[in-house]
Amino acid sequence: MEYNRSPISLREGVIYIDGVLVADSVSFTLTWTPDVWNGRLLGDRSTSSRWLGYSVTGEIVRRRSTPFLDEKIAEYAASGQTPEMTIQGIMNDTNSDYYAEHGIITKTAVGCVLTSGFTLISLQSDGQVLDDTISFNARDVK
């Protein structure tokens, strides 16, 4: 007999960018948002809504331990081509009720383009560690 519930722990998971594990990741969010049309006809008392499309956005926060962003900036500066990548998040809390019922959650965002500004260097007297916040748009999610 079970007495306790085990919701998903957000600490249990990994992130991959183009197949490379982001070992210094702190958080990852992937959001699917519908483009919604709202309207009504003469005499309608309520609004009708319809999905017309969607957007996929995300954000990764990571502790800087590789020159990943410098490399992407240099890649664009050299070629003029927008760097696209595939970003995958895997939630694998094997001790959760969700896992017991449904297994591992894997979402893969394809055609990802970085959209945030990137801190090139940051210095502080209180000695904090450098976190990069990387925002992106994706073409689709699987």
N, CA, C and O of each residue as an XYZ file, in Angstrom:
568
protein
N       0.841     -1.169      0.000
C       0.000      0.000      0.000
C       0.891      1.238      0.000
O       1.843      1.321      0.776
N       0.579      2.212     -0.879
C       1.335      3.462     -0.938
C       0.651      4.533     -0.118
O      -0.568      4.695     -0.172
N       1.453      5.263      0.643
C       0.926      6.362      1.438
C       1.383      7.722      0.920
O       0.736      8.737      1.177
N       2.496      7.743      0.192
C       3.075      9.004     -0.269
C       2.931      9.145     -1.775
O       2.938      8.156     -2.509
N       2.804     10.366     -2.218
C       2.781     10.673     -3.649
C       4.185     11.080     -4.060
O       4.945     11.605     -3.246
N       4.531     10.842     -5.311
C       5.862     11.178     -5.827
C       5.738     11.976     -7.114
O       5.852     11.411     -8.202
N       5.505     13.290     -7.011
C       5.456     14.103     -8.223
C       6.841     14.171     -8.869
O       7.843     13.827     -8.243
N       6.886     14.611    -10.107
C       8.151     14.688    -10.843
C       9.095     15.679    -10.168
O       8.708     16.805     -9.856
N      10.315     15.256     -9.951
C      11.354     16.149     -9.456
C      12.001     16.835    -10.650
O      12.473     16.168    -11.570
N      12.024     18.155    -10.640
C      12.597     18.901    -11.764
C      14.114     18.794    -11.809
O      14.725     19.238    -12.782
N      14.735     18.224    -10.795
C      16.193     18.037    -10.794
C      16.636     16.869    -11.655
O      17.807     16.780    -12.023
N      15.717     15.976    -11.978
C      16.064     14.742    -12.666
C      15.899     14.898    -14.170
O      14.785     14.787    -14.684
N      16.985     15.154    -14.878
C      16.913     15.275    -16.319
C      18.232     15.721    -16.911
O      19.182     16.035    -16.193
N      18.274     15.744    -18.238
C      19.469     16.157    -18.965
C      19.064     16.950    -20.199
O      17.928     16.865    -20.666
N      20.017     17.722    -20.720
C      19.816     18.515    -21.923
C      20.935     18.191    -22.901
O      22.094     18.051    -22.510
N      20.577     18.074    -24.175
C      21.560     17.871    -25.238
C      21.388     18.974    -26.272
O      20.262     19.317    -26.632
N      22.495     19.531    -26.753
C      22.484     20.456    -27.881
C      23.290     19.794    -28.985
O      24.478     19.518    -28.820
N      22.635     19.541    -30.116
C      23.244     18.828    -31.242
C      23.925     17.539    -30.786
O      25.018     17.204    -31.243
N      23.267     16.828    -29.884
C      23.761     15.531    -29.435
C      24.830     15.572    -28.363
O      25.295     14.522    -27.921
N      25.236     16.770    -27.931
C      26.268     16.904    -26.903
C      25.594     17.248    -25.576
O      24.815     18.197    -25.495
N      25.900     16.471    -24.541
C      25.322     16.697    -23.222
C      25.768     18.045    -22.673
O      26.958     18.358    -22.676
N      24.809     18.846    -22.201
C      25.123     20.120    -21.557
C      25.293     19.799    -20.063
O      24.341     19.877    -19.286
N      26.502     19.445    -19.688
C      26.774     18.962    -18.335
C      26.697     20.067    -17.295
O      26.576     19.790    -16.102
N      26.766     21.320    -17.737
C      26.745     22.451    -16.812
C      25.384     23.135    -16.771
O      25.286     24.308    -16.411
N      24.320     22.396    -17.143
C      22.993     23.006    -17.194
C      22.414     23.187    -15.798
O      22.634     22.376    -14.899
N      21.663     24.282    -15.644
C      20.999     24.607    -14.389
C      19.486     24.474    -14.546
O      18.801     23.977    -13.652
N      18.969     24.928    -15.701
C      17.533     24.794    -15.955
C      17.272     24.766    -17.455
O      18.096     25.205    -18.257
N      16.106     24.241    -17.812
C      15.690     24.142    -19.204
C      14.176     24.235    -19.249
O      13.480     23.547    -18.503
N      13.666     25.092    -20.131
C      12.234     25.234    -20.330
C      11.960     25.230    -21.829
O      12.628     25.931    -22.590
N      10.981     24.443    -22.248
C      10.549     24.406    -23.638
C       9.045     24.661    -23.631
O       8.301     23.969    -22.936
N       8.591     25.662    -24.409
C       7.194     26.092    -24.373
C       6.588     26.063    -25.768
O       7.179     26.571    -26.721
N       5.410     25.469    -25.884
C       4.622     25.454    -27.120
C       3.445     26.389    -26.894
O       2.668     26.196    -25.959
N       3.308     27.405    -27.750
C       2.260     28.409    -27.581
C       1.442     28.518    -28.866
O       2.009     28.766    -29.931
N       0.117     28.337    -28.789
C      -0.687     28.458    -30.005
C      -0.862     29.917    -30.413
O      -0.930     30.805    -29.564
N      -0.933     30.157    -31.732
C      -1.382     31.453    -32.253
C      -2.907     31.344    -32.326
O      -3.442     30.481    -33.023
N      -3.587     32.212    -31.612
C      -5.033     32.081    -31.477
C      -5.739     33.249    -32.149
O      -5.420     34.410    -31.896
N      -6.701     32.930    -33.008
C      -7.608     33.922    -33.573
C      -8.838     33.955    -32.686
O      -9.363     32.907    -32.310
N      -9.299     35.145    -32.350
C     -10.524     35.330    -31.583
C     -11.449     36.238    -32.373
O     -11.012     37.241    -32.936
N     -12.708     35.892    -32.415
C     -13.656     36.739    -33.133
C     -15.087     36.331    -32.851
O     -15.355     35.328    -32.189
N     -15.995     37.135    -33.373
C     -17.411     36.827    -33.204
C     -18.186     37.389    -34.379
O     -17.702     38.248    -35.115
N     -19.371     36.895    -34.534
C     -20.286     37.373    -35.555
C     -21.320     38.287    -34.908
O     -21.481     38.292    -33.688
N     -22.008     39.047    -35.725
C     -23.094     39.884    -35.205
C     -24.080     39.023    -34.432
O     -24.491     37.965    -34.910
N     -24.448     39.457    -33.275
C     -25.409     38.730    -32.458
C     -24.790     37.711    -31.514
O     -25.472     37.231    -30.609
N     -23.501     37.363    -31.698
C     -22.839     36.427    -30.788
C     -22.577     37.096    -29.444
O     -22.162     38.254    -29.397
N     -22.813     36.384    -28.367
C     -22.556     36.918    -27.032
C     -21.197     36.468    -26.504
O     -20.680     37.025    -25.535
N     -20.644     35.485    -27.133
C     -19.320     35.026    -26.701
C     -18.376     34.964    -27.895
O     -18.805     34.966    -29.049
N     -17.119     34.912    -27.600
C     -16.084     34.906    -28.626
C     -15.751     33.478    -29.042
O     -15.647     32.585    -28.200
N     -15.587     33.273    -30.327
C     -15.086     32.001    -30.834
C     -13.571     32.102    -30.932
O     -13.026     33.173    -31.195
N     -12.903     30.987    -30.721
C     -11.435     30.955    -30.823
C     -11.023     29.809    -31.729
O     -11.704     28.789    -31.832
N      -9.890     30.008    -32.377
C      -9.364     28.987    -33.279
C      -7.852     29.065    -33.274
O      -7.282     30.156    -33.294
N      -7.204     27.920    -33.248
C      -5.749     27.878    -33.381
C      -5.387     28.007    -34.856
O      -5.925     27.292    -35.702
N      -4.470     28.923    -35.157
C      -4.029     29.146    -36.536
C      -2.597     28.694    -36.773
O      -2.152     28.632    -37.919
N      -1.890     28.386    -35.740
C      -0.499     27.970    -35.822
C       0.071     27.924    -34.416
O      -0.671     27.842    -33.437
N       1.380     27.976    -34.323
C       2.009     27.905    -33.002
C       3.439     28.408    -33.074
O       4.012     28.563    -34.153
N       3.999     28.658    -31.909
C       5.419     28.964    -31.808
C       6.005     28.094    -30.706
O       5.336     27.754    -29.730
N       7.280     27.743    -30.891
C       8.009     26.962    -29.905
C       9.186     27.814    -29.451
O      10.011     28.231    -30.265
N       9.260     28.069    -28.153
C      10.341     28.860    -27.593
C      10.946     28.103    -26.420
O      10.333     27.186    -25.872
N      12.141     28.495    -26.049
C      12.768     27.831    -24.922
C      13.849     28.674    -24.305
O      14.236     29.721    -24.823
N      14.330     28.180    -23.172
C      15.406     28.870    -22.464
C      16.244     27.838    -21.708
O      15.719     26.950    -21.037
N      17.536     27.984    -21.837
C      18.491     27.162    -21.099
C      19.312     28.104    -20.231
O      19.769     29.148    -20.696
N      19.498     27.734    -18.977
C      20.451     28.437    -18.121
C      21.553     27.443    -17.818
O      21.293     26.317    -17.393
N      22.790     27.869    -18.042
C      23.931     26.981    -17.831
C      25.067     27.745    -17.175
O      25.221     28.949    -17.378
N      25.851     27.040    -16.396
C      27.065     27.615    -15.833
C      28.121     27.574    -16.925
O      28.324     26.538    -17.558
N      28.783     28.680    -17.143
C      29.743     28.721    -18.246
C      30.971     27.874    -17.922
O      31.706     28.153    -16.975
N      31.170     26.853    -18.716
C      32.360     26.006    -18.575
C      32.950     25.640    -19.932
O      33.980     24.971    -20.010
N      32.284     26.088    -21.008
C      32.802     25.877    -22.365
C      32.606     27.176    -23.153
O      31.788     28.013    -22.773
N      33.354     27.345    -24.247
C      33.191     28.542    -25.090
C      32.085     28.384    -26.130
O      32.183     28.939    -27.224
N      31.040     27.635    -25.802
C      29.962     27.322    -26.737
C      29.403     28.563    -27.435
O      29.279     28.579    -28.660
N      29.068     29.598    -26.669
C      28.470     30.801    -27.271
C      29.473     31.549    -28.137
O      29.117     32.040    -29.209
N      30.718     31.643    -27.691
C      31.753     32.285    -28.510
C      31.893     31.571    -29.853
O      32.070     32.214    -30.888
N      31.812     30.244    -29.832
C      31.930     29.462    -31.073
C      30.758     29.732    -32.010
O      30.952     29.847    -33.220
N      29.538     29.836    -31.465
C      28.365     30.120    -32.308
C      28.445     31.527    -32.904
O      28.092     31.734    -34.065
N      28.906     32.484    -32.113
C      29.074     33.857    -32.612
C      30.120     33.886    -33.723
O      29.907     34.515    -34.760
N      31.245     33.211    -33.512
C      32.319     33.167    -34.518
C      31.849     32.451    -35.783
O      32.194     32.858    -36.893
N      31.073     31.403    -35.620
C      30.535     30.660    -36.764
C      29.675     31.579    -37.634
O      29.793     31.570    -38.859
N      28.815     32.368    -37.000
C      27.974     33.296    -37.746
C      28.801     34.404    -38.389
O      28.575     34.748    -39.550
N      29.759     34.968    -37.647
C      30.592     36.057    -38.172
C      31.383     35.606    -39.396
O      31.563     36.376    -40.339
N      31.851     34.370    -39.384
C      32.666     33.859    -40.491
C      31.842     33.515    -41.727
O      32.291     33.742    -42.850
N      30.635     32.967    -41.530
C      29.869     32.458    -42.663
C      28.674     33.325    -43.045
O      28.233     33.298    -44.194
N      28.142     34.099    -42.088
C      26.917     34.854    -42.339
C      25.675     33.978    -42.321
O      24.572     34.461    -42.574
N      25.844     32.697    -42.024
C      24.728     31.759    -41.967
C      24.218     31.627    -40.530
O      25.005     31.440    -39.602
N      22.913     31.724    -40.355
C      22.321     31.575    -39.022
C      22.554     30.154    -38.526
O      22.144     29.196    -39.181
N      23.208     30.006    -37.373
C      23.405     28.649    -36.854
C      22.100     28.076    -36.311
O      21.434     28.689    -35.476
N      21.751     26.894    -36.799
C      20.582     26.169    -36.302
C      21.068     24.952    -35.539
O      22.114     24.381    -35.848
N      20.297     24.567    -34.546
C      20.685     23.399    -33.771
C      19.452     22.618    -33.348
O      18.319     23.076    -33.494
N      19.701     21.442    -32.828
C      18.661     20.597    -32.249
C      18.907     20.553    -30.753
O      20.023     20.285    -30.307
N      17.863     20.818    -29.979
C      17.984     20.823    -28.521
C      16.990     19.810    -27.967
O      15.802     19.834    -28.289
N      17.505     18.927    -27.132
C      16.665     17.870    -26.570
C      16.691     17.914    -25.050
O      17.755     18.032    -24.442
N      15.523     17.818    -24.446
C      15.392     17.725    -22.996
C      14.803     16.380    -22.629
O      13.841     15.919    -23.244
N      15.389     15.755    -21.620
C      14.912     14.450    -21.160
C      14.652     14.542    -19.663
O      15.557     14.840    -18.885
N      13.415     14.285    -19.267
C      13.049     14.254    -17.849
C      12.967     12.785    -17.458
O      12.135     12.045    -17.983
N      13.826     12.363    -16.539
C      13.939     10.932    -16.250
C      13.912     10.624    -14.751
O      14.781      9.917    -14.240
N      12.925     11.150    -14.065
C      12.772     10.888    -12.633
C      12.115      9.529    -12.440
O      10.889      9.419    -12.439
N      12.935      8.495    -12.277
C      12.424      7.124    -12.180
C      11.664      6.863    -10.881
O      11.007      5.830    -10.748
N      11.746      7.775     -9.936
C      11.044      7.606     -8.665
C       9.695      8.345     -8.641
O       9.049      8.396     -7.595
N       9.267      8.911     -9.760
C       8.026      9.681     -9.773
C       6.825      8.813    -10.153
O       6.965      7.773    -10.797
N       5.663      9.261     -9.743
C       4.419      8.600    -10.145
C       4.241      8.675    -11.667
O       3.757      7.729    -12.289
N       4.637      9.811    -12.260
C       4.518      9.973    -13.718
C       5.332      8.895    -14.429
O       4.833      8.244    -15.347
N       6.595      8.703    -14.002
C       7.457      7.694    -14.631
C       6.841      6.304    -14.504
O       6.852      5.532    -15.463
N       6.308      5.984    -13.337
C       5.707      4.671    -13.136
C       4.560      4.433    -14.112
O       4.350      3.307    -14.564
N       3.827      5.480    -14.435
C       2.672      5.352    -15.327
C       3.025      5.518    -16.809
O       2.480      4.812    -17.658
N       3.953      6.464    -17.128
C       4.184      6.844    -18.531
C       5.628      6.731    -19.007
O       5.864      6.760    -20.215
N       6.595      6.605    -18.116
C       7.999      6.503    -18.513
C       8.679      7.857    -18.650
O       8.187      8.866    -18.145
N       9.804      7.867    -19.332
C      10.636      9.056    -19.508
C       9.958     10.043    -20.461
O       9.336      9.633    -21.441
N      10.077     11.348    -20.175
C       9.571     12.396    -21.063
C      10.758     12.911    -21.885
O      11.754     13.365    -21.322
N      10.649     12.839    -23.206
C      11.687     13.353    -24.096
C      11.047     14.311    -25.091
O      10.081     13.957    -25.767
N      11.586     15.526    -25.179
C      11.123     16.504    -26.157
C      12.339     16.992    -26.936
O      13.356     17.370    -26.355
N      12.216     16.976    -28.259
C      13.299     17.409    -29.134
C      12.833     18.599    -29.954
O      11.890     18.494    -30.737
N      13.497     19.729    -29.770
C      13.201     20.937    -30.531
C      14.165     20.991    -31.713
O      15.379     20.904    -31.533
N      13.624     21.134    -32.914
C      14.449     21.150    -34.124
C      14.406     22.529    -34.773
O      13.458     23.290    -34.580
N      15.446     22.837    -35.545
C      15.524     24.138    -36.205
C      15.659     25.269    -35.209
O      15.113     26.350    -35.429
N      16.377     25.046    -34.112
C      16.505     26.047    -33.051
C      17.474     27.156    -33.455
O      18.565     26.893    -33.959
N      17.057     28.389    -33.224
C      17.879     29.567    -33.486
C      17.956     30.370    -32.192
O      16.930     30.696    -31.595
N      19.174     30.686    -31.763
C      19.367     31.456    -30.533
C      18.849     32.872    -30.737
O      19.079     33.470    -31.788
N      18.143     33.420    -29.732
C      17.500     34.725    -29.881
C      17.883     35.732    -28.813
O      17.494     36.896    -28.904
N      18.629     35.320    -27.811
C      18.947     36.238    -26.712
C      20.276     36.932    -26.947
O      21.066     36.519    -27.795
N      20.513     37.990    -26.186
C      21.835     38.589    -26.157
C      22.756     37.711    -25.317
O      22.302     37.043    -24.388
N      24.027     37.711    -25.635
C      24.977     36.848    -24.940
C      26.004     37.689    -24.204
O      26.612     38.588    -24.784
N      26.192     37.399    -22.942
C      27.207     38.083    -22.154
C      28.574     37.595    -22.611
O      28.885     36.408    -22.506
N      29.388     38.516    -23.119
C      30.716     38.127    -23.586
C      31.708     38.012    -22.436
O      32.572     37.135    -22.437
N      31.578     38.903    -21.455
C      32.401     38.832    -20.250
C      31.664     39.570    -19.143
O      30.972     40.556    -19.396
N      31.815     39.090    -17.920
C      31.170     39.713    -16.777
C      32.075     39.542    -15.570
O      32.535     38.436    -15.288
N      32.331     40.621    -14.862
C      33.184     40.581    -13.671
C      32.418     41.175    -12.502
O      31.712     42.171    -12.660
N      32.556     40.560    -11.312
C      31.872     41.052    -10.125
C      32.783     40.898     -8.916
O      33.545     39.936     -8.817
N      32.697     41.842     -8.012
C      33.541     41.794     -6.830
C      33.095     40.746     -5.818
O      33.902     40.313     -4.995
N      31.828     40.325     -5.856
C      31.367     39.345     -4.869
C      31.612     37.897     -5.293
O      31.263     36.975     -4.556
N      32.206     37.684     -6.470
C      32.672     36.364     -6.873
C      31.606     35.357     -7.239
O      31.791     34.163     -7.005
N      30.493     35.796     -7.806
C      29.463     34.862     -8.255
C      29.955     34.075     -9.468
O      30.895     34.491    -10.145
N      29.319     32.942     -9.739
C      29.646     32.176    -10.936
C      28.838     32.732    -12.106
O      27.778     33.328    -11.910
N      29.340     32.535    -13.311
C      28.693     33.076    -14.504
C      27.677     32.088    -15.053
O      28.028     30.980    -15.459
N      26.422     32.497    -15.060
C      25.346     31.731    -15.677
C      25.020     32.380    -17.012
O      24.860     33.598    -17.094
N      24.920     31.569    -18.056
C      24.450     32.043    -19.354
C      22.977     31.691    -19.473
O      22.587     30.552    -19.221
N      22.153     32.668    -19.859
C      20.754     32.420    -20.163
C      20.622     32.452    -21.674
O      20.859     33.483    -22.303
N      20.248     31.336    -22.248
C      20.196     31.184    -23.700
C      18.738     30.992    -24.096
O      18.138     29.960    -23.797
N      18.173     31.987    -24.768
C      16.803     31.886    -25.261
C      16.845     31.469    -26.732
O      17.776     31.815    -27.458
N      15.832     30.729    -27.156
C      15.802     30.283    -28.548
C      14.368     30.108    -29.029
O      13.437     29.923    -28.246
N      14.232     30.176    -30.350
C      12.997     29.801    -31.034
C      13.282     28.498    -31.744
O      14.409     28.245    -32.168
N      12.260     27.670    -31.874
C      12.405     26.400    -32.601
C      11.377     26.331    -33.711
O      10.294     26.907    -33.608
N      11.717     25.637    -34.751
C      10.803     25.471    -35.879
C       9.700     24.475    -35.537
O       8.551     24.644    -35.944
N      10.059     23.436    -34.787
C       9.084     22.410    -34.424
C       9.590     21.635    -33.224
O      10.751     21.756    -32.836
N       8.715     20.842    -32.643
C       9.090     20.004    -31.504
C       8.544     18.599    -31.741
O       7.440     18.415    -32.252
N       9.347     17.622    -31.356
C       8.946     16.199    -31.545
C       8.984     15.499    -30.216
O       8.687     14.307    -30.137
